[in-house]
Amino acid sequence: MGSPAVAHARPDIARPLRRVLVANRGEIAVRVVRACRALGIESVVATSTADRDGLAARLADRAICIGPPPAGQSYLAVPSVLSAALGTGCDAVHPGYGFLSENPEFARACVEQGLVFVGPRPEAVAQAGDKARARELARSAGIPTLAGSPVLDDVESAVAAAGELGYPVLLKAAAGGGGRGMSVVEDEAELRARFPVATEEARSAFGDGRVYLERFVRRARHVEVQVLGDKHGNVVHVGERDCSLQRRHQKVVEEAPAPDLPEDVRQDIRRDGVRFAEALGLDSAGTVEFLYDADRQDYAFLEFNARIQVEHPVSEMISGLDLVAAQLRVAGGEPLGIGQDDVTLSGHAIEVRITTEDPARGFLPSPGTVTAWEPPSGPGIRVDSHCETGHVVTPYYDSLLAKIVAHGPDRATAIDRMVGALDELRVEGVLTTRAFCRTAVDHPDFRAGRVSTDWITRRGLPDYLENQR
Amino acid sequence: MSTIGEPPVPGSVLLREVQEILRTFRDSQWTGMTVNVHGMRIAVGKHGPPAGARPPAAEATPAATAVAEQPAPRTAEPAAQVPAQPTPPAPASGVELDLTGCVAATSPAVGAFWVAPAPGQPPFVQVGDVVEKDQQLAIVEVMKLMNPVLAPVAGTIVQVCAANSEFVEFDQPLFWIRPNDG
């Protein structure tokens, strides 16, 4: 065996994609259709009945209705998605993010049916999806990992492990992800109460009751490295993103590059991102997530995401690369065609997620019909959205309506452009997070690059609600 | 949803675009509509044929012509999505079907449409058959899983909208049934 990269190289697999089933909805379905169009690949969008008149279905070469609105009977229904792909003569499936994107059984089923899964190899999806295994891989590649326990069999071993780590600790589901399946535990009594509940929750939510502990960093920043690999053993990074502005572990604002990061740490983090991707034999786009402790100026591997991410546009804006097109090209067996030296990052980009939620009422979802939709534009502004006037926001899916991205030669300019764009954005008929996001990005703390993952709860939301009064 | 004629007329019309036109019509307040695109003619009305909708006798039935031009393995009845006066698939007799009051049995899944329990066996039902509510009319096969198509009402089968082995999508009308009390 040579290096891991060589071991996974499959230069024999070169089959340019002709027709891709887009197994997703909303803005990412639109995004994938556009990437297909740019590459001259036909797109077929699989939709539920709730989305069959949507923008993605109209922009695609064809739309195929696969089920009723509940995701379990449409976007998550593996047989229906496969049936749609095969019945429309597709040779590949792009899963987008969420839904089936990180389901190794689905990736495997695609391959078994002769379909190209536009994402990492099924084994890599499986390994990345298992938090404990991913962390072991990072450790073996010499990447710092957060002090944590192995998978815990019972509450006594959890108490012992927490004693070694020191409270507070994070109790996490091995199969969890996207901020789901984790809770902060402050002391032993809470751990004893929480452990059986967390195990049961993990079992019912992920079909896997295994849990483990990590040291909890209170003032943490979320820094992640965008990586890109191909089937020929090449891996590059496309810089890092900072996604520290989160609410309940859901990202709200993301930016690239990460602000206020010592240059040596930035280089180390990027190098470790590539190292992890190489150890995994990554042959698609992925993201290596790190937790950065701003007080100690050190970082630790958190998890790997084997998919295109919501916040990928900020990396595209500073690199000029089309990451979704790259995914499609390497899935068809093409080599990346660029080395690390060809990836040049310029300026600063910020993305804001506009969701149909009411910040004043605990971010309560606000479904309804969009009666007016005027997206912003202008220098450095990009809007990724499936929204249009008359668009119906249903209660069935996540509430992401649009991603507003602002790029500028420097961070201050990017922020100014974002504030202007959010002032310009007009959405009527549903409540959105527009005004809240504007407050957040215009806040002195954000402008100074001094926010951590608990900032919205601690400062951002209270300040916003105070101003609303 | 845009109305007809807004974007430049494409060189050919996709079946999906026809469906979209018909769905727009169904959801509109209009009572009749006639569309001519590149020799394909769609005439639909909610209470009977729209004014001047009848094609000359010599002309091929418009919707059927459009369908015949579609290479994709899709079902042949976009018109059936409008629950009134769709153009029939041009039987030799040329008799027009009046589907007013009829109820559609729609596809329960996305997959292959089978009219019989197994190859070589007679179909579950044929046009003219009287069926009970929940009687099995066909199968939609999804990755080797057989999903029964059931009659939503008791009545008489007036139209089978897809051909055997055709690829059908979820919610697509497969049969039109005239209810017993309708």
Contacts between the chains, C-beta under 8 A, distances in Angstrom:
chain1	res1	chain2	res2	distance
A	49	B	170	7.1
A	49	B	171	5.6
A	53	B	1	6.1
A	53	B	20	7.4
A	53	B	23	7.2
A	58	B	20	7.8
A	62	B	14	7.2
A	62	B	16	5.9
A	62	B	72	7.5
A	63	B	16	6.0
A	64	B	110	6.3
A	64	B	169	5.1
A	65	B	110	6.8
A	65	B	169	4.4
A	65	B	170	4.6
A	65	B	171	5.5
A	65	B	172	7.3
A	66	B	110	4.6
A	66	B	169	7.1
A	66	B	170	5.6
A	67	B	109	7.4
A	67	B	110	7.2
A	67	B	170	5.1
A	68	B	170	7.3
A	68	B	171	7.8
A	74	B	170	7.7
A	79	B	142	4.8
A	79	B	143	4.0
A	79	B	145	5.9
A	80	B	109	6.3
A	80	B	110	5.2
A	80	B	111	7.9
A	80	B	142	6.1
A	80	B	170	7.3
A	82	B	143	5.5
A	83	B	109	7.4
A	83	B	110	5.1
A	83	B	111	4.6
A	83	B	142	4.6
A	83	B	143	5.4
A	84	B	110	5.0
A	84	B	169	7.6
A	87	B	73	7.2
A	87	B	110	6.8
A	87	B	111	6.6
A	87	B	112	7.3
A	87	B	167	3.9
A	88	B	72	7.7
A	88	B	167	7.3
A	390	B	1	7.0
